[in-house]
């Protein structure tokens, strides 16, 4: 087995309807991560979930604008994750509704770079 890289994953639980100005919050977070030089970020749309309010939110194929859970995962070194969180935490703390942010230690087993397509 190759050497394992110790890193951190920042996981942000929000809603598909949360906004940063006029932009969806999950998009704003991913774009800010790219601007900050973070190694990678992924926004994942949930099919079903609930948060602190205990209200169930689910995806129904006939409702395009349905409120569903979103998870944004961001992976990089501990220092870069800490700096990025400090940068976006005011935006998250000012949200009208709730969110949950966790940080986990992760071991990167493979980080194969792909070819950039123009």
JONOR-V986500 format. One record per run of one state. SS is the DSSP state (a for helix, b for strand, c for the rest). FROM is the first residue (numbers start at 1). TO is the last residue. Records with the same first field share a line. If there is no record, write none. Layout:
SS->FROM-TO / FROM-TO
This chain:
c->1-4 / 16-18 / 21-22 / 36-39 / 46-47 / 50-56 / 59-68 / 77-77 / 94-99 / 109-118
b->5-15 / 19-20 / 23-24 / 40-45 / 48-49 / 57-58 / 69-76 / 100-108
a->25-35 / 78-93
